Amino acid sequence: MARYFFHQLIGDQMMWDRLGCELLDLDMAPDPDGAIAPWTDLVARRVQPGRILVITDEIGKVLFVTAR
């Protein structure tokens, strides 16, 4: 499992996720369809109106950014 961080961008201020969450890497999962459920649930809970969700990996590489 890898650790991913779900930061929130509000205007020009970043709210850093310092703890992150351990999730299966979808590319490495033996059952990608089953592994996507925790990702979907977590992202759905973190996406909020007026905020941009920025997902990074353990080394800080940006993996996904939601649209405004």
C-alpha positions in Angstrom: 0.0 0.0 0.0 1.1 3.5 -0.7 0.3 6.7 1.2 -1.6 9.4 -0.6 -2.3 13.0 0.5 -5.6 14.9 -0.1 -4.8 18.6 0.1 -7.5 21.3 -0.2 -6.9 24.5 -2.2 -9.2 27.3 -1.0 -8.7 30.5 -3.1 -4.9 30.9 -3.0 -4.5 29.1 0.4 -3.5 25.4 0.6 -4.7 23.3 3.5 -2.1 20.5 3.7 -3.1 17.0 4.5 -0.3 16.0 6.9 -1.5 12.5 7.6 -2.5 11.1 4.3 -4.2 7.7 3.7 -2.9 4.3 2.8 -4.6 3.0 -0.3 -3.9 0.4 -2.9 -2.1 1.6 -6.0 -4.7 1.0 -8.7 -2.0 0.1 -11.3 -0.6 -2.6 -8.9 -3.9 -4.0 -7.5 -4.7 -7.6 -8.4 -8.4 -6.5 -8.7 -8.4 -2.8 -9.8 -12.2 -2.8 -9.9 -12.4 -3.8 -6.2 -9.6 -1.4 -5.3 -11.3 1.6 -6.7 -14.1 1.6 -4.2 -12.0 3.1 -1.3 -10.7 5.8 -3.7 -14.1 6.7 -4.8 -15.5 7.0 -1.3 -12.6 9.0 -0.1 -12.6 11.5 -3.0 -16.4 11.9 -2.7 -16.0 12.9 1.0 -13.1 15.3 0.3 -14.5 17.2 -2.7 -16.3 20.4 -1.4 -17.8 23.3 -3.2 -15.4 26.2 -3.7 -12.4 24.0 -3.0 -9.9 22.3 -5.3 -8.7 18.8 -4.2 -5.0 18.1 -4.9 -4.0 14.5 -4.6 -0.2 13.8 -4.2 1.8 10.7 -3.5 4.4 10.1 -0.8 7.1 12.2 -2.5 4.8 15.1 -3.3 4.1 14.4 -6.9 0.8 15.8 -8.0 -1.4 12.9 -9.3 -4.8 14.5 -9.6 -6.4 17.9 -9.3 -10.2 18.5 -9.4 -11.6 21.3 -11.5 -13.0 24.5 -10.1 
